[in-house]
Amino acid sequence: MPSKPPSKAKLRQVLEAELARLRGALEAADGLRDKVNLTEEEEALFAQIKAQAERLEREVKEAMADH
């Protein structure tokens, strides 16, 4: 008997869980960043990664809201 394909609700649940993990990792990194001496290049890279993650989170939430 073929298995039932995952539902949209399950996909949403997985995406929300992964976004929460990403958000938690960024918050943890942000807290540690204040305790370490980063070079300007490292600070810029961190800011770039954080901005990309925030953009990804917004895009995923918008896509989920559209459907």
Residue pairs with C-beta under 8 A, 6 or more apart in sequence:
8 67
12 64
15 60
15 64
16 64
19 57
19 60
19 61
22 53
22 56
22 57
23 53
23 57
26 50
26 53
29 46
30 50
33 43
33 46
38 46
